[in-house]
């Protein structure tokens, strides 16, 4: 194994990646297996892209290449989580905008609501 499972990432990043939100690998054994599997994938990519025989004795080079590959693979879920977070925020903003438009339209039509209790006083209210 070229990539040391606990030595190439800051502790905070490692803890985030090991959490259920990223890879759901709680035990040390599961985490080490994941890193090992990703390293094997990286070795496969290297074999396809370059002549491995010419660099197989360059341990530091292989360690750096594989570490970068594993790091890339490990961080992908965080990139997707950030995208999901942004999409969620956008959906919430759309909801708020729509709610405000309905409220303004109802106010113009003379429809008011007891917003504190969420009970319509006059007419139909769509959202409370």
BAGU-66244 format. One record per residue: x, y, z of N, C-alpha, C in turn; residue in three letters; residue number from 0. Coordinates in Angstrom, 1 decimal, m for minus. Layout:
BEGIN
     n_u     n_v     n_w    ca_u    ca_v    ca_w     c_u     c_v     c_w   aa    i
       X       Y       Z       X       Y       Z       X       Y       Z  ALA  NUM
...
% end
This chain:
BEGIN
     n_u     n_v     n_w    ca_u    ca_v    ca_w     c_u     c_v     c_w   aa    i
     0.8    m1.2     0.0     0.0     0.0     0.0     0.9     1.2     0.0  UNK    0
     0.6     2.1    m0.9     1.4     3.4    m1.1     0.8     4.5    m0.2  UNK    1
    m0.5     4.5    m0.2    m1.2     5.6     0.5    m1.5     5.2     1.9  UNK    2
    m1.0     6.0     2.9    m1.3     5.7     4.3    m2.7     6.3     4.6  UNK    3
    m3.6     5.5     5.1    m5.0     5.9     5.2    m5.2     7.1     6.1  UNK    4
    m4.3     7.4     7.1    m4.6     8.4     8.1    m3.5     9.5     8.0  UNK    5
    m2.6     9.5     7.1    m1.5    10.5     7.1    m1.5    11.5     6.0  UNK    6
    m2.4    11.4     5.0    m2.4    12.4     3.9    m3.5    13.4     3.9  UNK    7
    m4.3    13.3     5.0    m5.4    14.3     5.1    m5.4    15.0     6.4  UNK    8
    m5.8    16.3     6.5    m6.0    16.9     7.8    m7.0    16.2     8.6  UNK    9
    m6.9    16.2     9.9    m7.8    15.5    10.8    m9.3    15.9    10.5  UNK   10
    m9.5    17.2    10.4   m10.9    17.6    10.2   m11.5    17.1     8.9  UNK   11
   m10.7    17.1     7.8   m11.2    16.6     6.6   m11.4    15.1     6.7  UNK   12
   m10.5    14.4     7.3   m10.6    12.9     7.5   m11.9    12.6     8.3  UNK   13
   m12.1    13.4     9.4   m13.4    13.1    10.2   m14.6    13.4     9.4  UNK   14
   m14.6    14.4     8.5   m15.8    14.7     7.7   m16.0    13.6     6.7  UNK   15
   m14.9    13.1     6.1   m15.1    12.1     5.1   m15.5    10.8     5.7  UNK   16
   m15.1    10.5     6.9   m15.4     9.2     7.6   m16.8     9.3     8.1  UNK   17
   m17.4    10.5     8.1   m18.8    10.6     8.7   m19.8     9.9     7.8  UNK   18
   m21.0     9.7     8.3   m22.0     9.0     7.5   m22.4     9.8     6.3  UNK   19
   m22.1    11.2     6.3   m22.5    12.0     5.2   m21.7    11.9     3.9  UNK   20
   m20.5    11.3     4.1   m19.6    11.2     2.9   m19.4     9.8     2.4  UNK   21
   m18.7     9.0     3.2   m18.5     7.6     2.7   m19.1     6.5     3.6  UNK   22
   m19.6     6.9     4.8   m20.3     6.0     5.7   m19.3     4.8     6.1  UNK   23
   m18.1     5.2     6.3   m17.1     4.2     6.8   m16.7     4.5     8.2  UNK   24
   m17.3     3.9     9.1   m17.1     4.2    10.5   m15.9     3.6    11.2  UNK   25
   m15.7     2.3    10.9   m14.6     1.6    11.5   m13.2     1.9    10.8  UNK   26
   m12.1     1.7    11.5   m10.8     1.9    10.9   m10.6     0.9     9.8  UNK   27
   m11.1    m0.3    10.0   m10.9    m1.4     8.9   m11.7    m1.0     7.7  UNK   28
   m12.9    m0.5     7.8   m13.7    m0.1     6.6   m12.9     1.1     5.9  UNK   29
   m12.4     2.0     6.6   m11.7     3.2     6.0   m10.5     2.7     5.3  UNK   30
    m9.7     1.8     5.9    m8.4     1.4     5.3    m8.7     0.6     4.1  UNK   31
    m9.8    m0.2     4.1   m10.2    m1.0     2.9   m10.6     0.0     1.8  UNK   32
   m11.4     1.0     2.1   m11.8     2.0     1.1   m10.5     2.6     0.5  UNK   33
    m9.6     3.1     1.3    m8.4     3.8     0.7    m7.6     2.8    m0.1  UNK   34
    m7.5     1.5     0.3    m6.8     0.5    m0.4    m7.5     0.2    m1.8  UNK   35
    m8.8     0.1    m1.8    m9.5    m0.1    m3.0    m9.3     1.1    m4.0  UNK   36
    m9.4     2.3    m3.5    m9.2     3.5    m4.3    m7.8     3.5    m4.8  UNK   37
    m6.8     3.1    m4.0    m5.4     3.1    m4.5    m5.3     2.0    m5.6  UNK   38
    m6.0     0.9    m5.5    m6.0    m0.1    m6.6    m6.6     0.5    m7.9  UNK   39
    m7.7     1.3    m7.7    m8.2     1.9    m8.9    m7.2     2.8    m9.5  UNK   40
    m6.6     3.6    m8.7    m5.6     4.6    m9.2    m4.4     3.8    m9.9  UNK   41
    m4.0     2.7    m9.4    m3.0     1.9   m10.1    m3.4     1.5   m11.4  UNK   42
    m4.7     1.1   m11.5    m5.3     0.7   m12.8    m5.3     1.8   m13.8  UNK   43
    m5.6     3.0   m13.3    m5.6     4.2   m14.2    m4.2     4.5   m14.7  UNK   44
    m3.2     4.4   m13.8    m1.8     4.6   m14.1    m1.3     3.6   m15.2  UNK   45
    m1.7     2.3   m15.0    m1.2     1.3   m15.9    m1.8     1.6   m17.3  UNK   46
    m3.0     2.1   m17.4    m3.6     2.3   m18.7    m2.9     3.6   m19.4  UNK   47
    m2.6     4.6   m18.6    m2.2     5.8   m19.1    m0.7     5.9   m19.4  UNK   48
     0.2     5.2   m18.6     1.6     5.3   m18.8     2.2     3.9   m18.7  UNK   49
     3.5     3.8   m19.2     4.2     2.5   m19.1     4.6     2.3   m17.6  UNK   50
     3.9     1.5   m16.9     4.2     1.3   m15.4     5.6     0.8   m15.2  UNK   51
     6.1    m0.1   m16.1     7.4    m0.7   m15.9     8.5     0.4   m15.8  UNK   52
     8.3     1.5   m16.5     9.3     2.6   m16.5     9.3     3.4   m15.2  UNK   53
     8.2     3.3   m14.4     8.1     4.1   m13.2     7.9     3.3   m11.9  UNK   54
     7.8     1.9   m12.1     7.4     1.1   m10.9     8.5     1.2    m9.8  UNK   55
     9.7     1.5   m10.1    10.7     1.6    m9.1    10.7     3.0    m8.4  UNK   56
    10.0     3.9    m8.9     9.9     5.3    m8.4     8.8     5.3    m7.3  UNK   57
     9.2     4.8    m6.2     8.2     4.7    m5.1     7.6     6.1    m4.7  UNK   58
     8.4     7.1    m4.6     7.9     8.4    m4.2     6.9     9.0    m5.3  UNK   59
     7.2     8.8    m6.5     6.4     9.2    m7.6     5.0     8.5    m7.6  UNK   60
     5.1     7.2    m7.4     3.9     6.4    m7.3     3.0     6.8    m6.1  UNK   61
     3.7     7.0    m5.0     3.0     7.4    m3.8     2.3     8.8    m4.0  UNK   62
     3.0     9.7    m4.6     2.3    11.0    m4.9     1.2    10.9    m5.9  UNK   63
     1.4    10.1    m7.0     0.3     9.9    m7.9    m0.9     9.3    m7.3  UNK   64
    m0.7     8.2    m6.5    m1.8     7.5    m5.9    m2.5     8.3    m4.8  UNK   65
    m1.7     9.0    m4.1    m2.3     9.9    m3.1    m3.2    10.9    m3.7  UNK   66
    m2.8    11.5    m4.8    m3.6    12.5    m5.5    m4.9    11.9    m6.0  UNK   67
    m4.8    10.7    m6.6    m5.9    10.0    m7.1    m6.9     9.7    m6.0  UNK   68
    m6.4     9.1    m4.9    m7.3     8.8    m3.8    m7.9    10.0    m3.2  UNK   69
    m7.2    11.1    m3.1    m7.7    12.3    m2.5    m8.8    12.8    m3.4  UNK   70
    m8.6    12.8    m4.7    m9.6    13.2    m5.7   m10.9    12.4    m5.5  UNK   71
   m10.8    11.1    m5.4   m11.9    10.2    m5.3   m12.6    10.5    m3.9  UNK   72
   m11.9    10.7    m2.9   m12.5    10.9    m1.6   m13.2    12.2    m1.5  UNK   73
   m12.8    13.2    m2.1   m13.4    14.5    m2.0   m14.6    14.7    m2.9  UNK   74
   m14.8    13.8    m3.9   m16.0    13.9    m4.8   m17.3    14.0    m4.0  UNK   75
   m17.6    13.2    m3.0   m18.8    13.3    m2.3   m19.0    14.7    m1.7  UNK   76
   m18.0    15.3    m1.2   m18.1    16.6    m0.6   m18.5    17.7    m1.7  UNK   77
   m17.9    17.5    m2.9   m18.3    18.4    m3.9   m19.8    18.3    m4.3  UNK   78
   m20.3    17.0    m4.3   m21.7    16.8    m4.6   m22.5    17.3    m3.4  UNK   79
   m22.1    17.2    m2.2   m22.8    17.7    m1.0   m23.0    19.2    m1.1  UNK   80
   m21.9    19.9    m1.5   m22.0    21.3    m1.6   m23.0    21.7    m2.7  UNK   81
   m23.0    21.0    m3.8   m24.0    21.2    m4.9   m25.4    21.0    m4.4  UNK   82
   m25.6    19.9    m3.6   m26.9    19.7    m3.1   m27.3    20.8    m2.1  UNK   83
   m26.4    21.2    m1.3   m26.7    22.3    m0.4   m27.1    23.6    m1.1  UNK   84
   m26.4    23.9    m2.2   m26.7    25.1    m3.0   m28.1    24.9    m3.7  UNK   85
   m28.4    23.7    m4.2   m29.7    23.5    m4.8   m30.8    23.6    m3.7  UNK   86
   m30.6    23.1    m2.5   m31.5    23.3    m1.5   m31.8    24.7    m1.1  UNK   87
   m30.7    25.5    m1.0   m30.9    26.9    m0.7   m31.6    27.6    m1.8  UNK   88
   m31.4    27.3    m3.1   m32.1    27.9    m4.2   m33.5    27.5    m4.2  UNK   89
   m33.9    26.3    m3.9   m35.3    25.9    m3.8   m36.0    26.6    m2.6  UNK   90
   m35.3    26.8    m1.5   m35.9    27.6    m0.4   m36.1    29.0    m0.8  UNK   91
   m35.2    29.6    m1.5   m35.4    31.0    m2.0   m36.5    31.1    m2.9  UNK   92
   m36.7    30.1    m3.8   m37.9    30.2    m4.7   m39.2    30.1    m3.9  UNK   93
   m39.2    29.2    m2.9   m40.4    29.0    m2.0   m40.7    30.4    m1.4  UNK   94
   m39.7    31.0    m0.8   m39.9    32.3    m0.1   m40.4    33.4    m1.1  UNK   95
   m39.9    33.4    m2.3   m40.3    34.4    m3.3   m41.7    34.1    m3.6  UNK   96
   m42.1    32.9    m3.9   m43.5    32.6    m4.3   m44.4    32.9    m3.1  UNK   97
   m44.0    32.6    m1.9   m44.9    32.9    m0.7   m45.1    34.4    m0.6  UNK   98
   m44.0    35.2    m0.8   m44.2    36.6    m0.7   m45.1    37.2    m1.8  UNK   99
   m45.0    36.6    m3.0   m45.9    37.1    m4.1   m47.3    36.8    m3.8  UNK  100
   m47.6    35.6    m3.3   m49.0    35.2    m2.9   m49.5    36.1    m1.8  UNK  101
   m48.7    36.4    m0.8   m49.1    37.3     0.3   m49.4    38.7    m0.2  UNK  102
   m48.5    39.2    m1.1   m48.8    40.5    m1.7   m50.1    40.5    m2.5  UNK  103
   m50.3    39.5    m3.3   m51.5    39.4    m4.2   m52.7    39.3    m3.3  UNK  104
   m52.6    38.5    m2.2   m53.8    38.4    m1.3   m54.1    39.7    m0.6  UNK  105
   m53.0    40.4    m0.2   m53.2    41.7     0.4   m53.9    42.7    m0.5  UNK  106
   m53.5    42.7    m1.8   m54.1    43.6    m2.8   m55.6    43.3    m3.0  UNK  107
   m55.9    42.0    m2.8   m57.3    41.5    m3.0   m58.1    41.6    m1.7  UNK  108
   m57.5    42.1    m0.7   m58.2    42.3     0.6   m58.3    41.1     1.4  UNK  109
   m57.5    40.1     1.1   m57.4    38.9     1.9   m56.3    39.0     2.9  UNK  110
   m56.7    38.9     4.2   m55.7    39.0     5.2   m55.7    37.7     6.0  UNK  111
   m54.6    37.5     6.8   m54.5    36.3     7.6   m54.0    36.7     9.0  UNK  112
   m54.4    35.8     9.9   m53.8    35.9    11.3   m52.5    35.1    11.2  UNK  113
   m51.4    35.7    10.8   m50.1    35.0    10.5   m49.6    34.4    11.8  UNK  114
   m49.9    35.0    12.9   m49.3    34.5    14.2   m49.9    33.1    14.4  UNK  115
   m51.2    32.9    14.1   m51.8    31.6    14.4   m52.0    30.8    13.1  UNK  116
   m51.7    31.4    12.0   m51.8    30.7    10.7   m53.2    30.4    10.3  UNK  117
   m54.2    31.3    10.8   m55.6    31.1    10.5   m56.1    32.2     9.6  UNK  118
   m56.7    31.9     8.4   m57.2    32.9     7.6   m58.4    33.6     8.3  UNK  119
   m58.5    35.0     8.2   m59.6    35.7     8.7   m60.6    36.0     7.6  UNK  120
   m60.1    36.2     6.4   m61.0    36.6     5.3   m60.5    36.0     4.0  UNK  121
   m61.3    35.1     3.4   m60.9    34.6     2.1   m60.0    33.4     2.2  UNK  122
   m59.4    33.0     1.2   m58.6    31.8     1.1   m57.1    32.1     1.1  UNK  123
   m56.4    31.5     2.0   m54.9    31.7     2.0   m54.2    30.4     1.5  UNK  124
   m53.3    30.5     0.7   m52.6    29.4     0.0   m51.6    28.8     1.0  UNK  125
   m50.7    29.6     1.5   m49.7    29.2     2.4   m49.8    29.9     3.7  UNK  126
   m49.4    29.3     4.8   m49.4    30.0     6.1   m48.0    30.0     6.6  UNK  127
% end
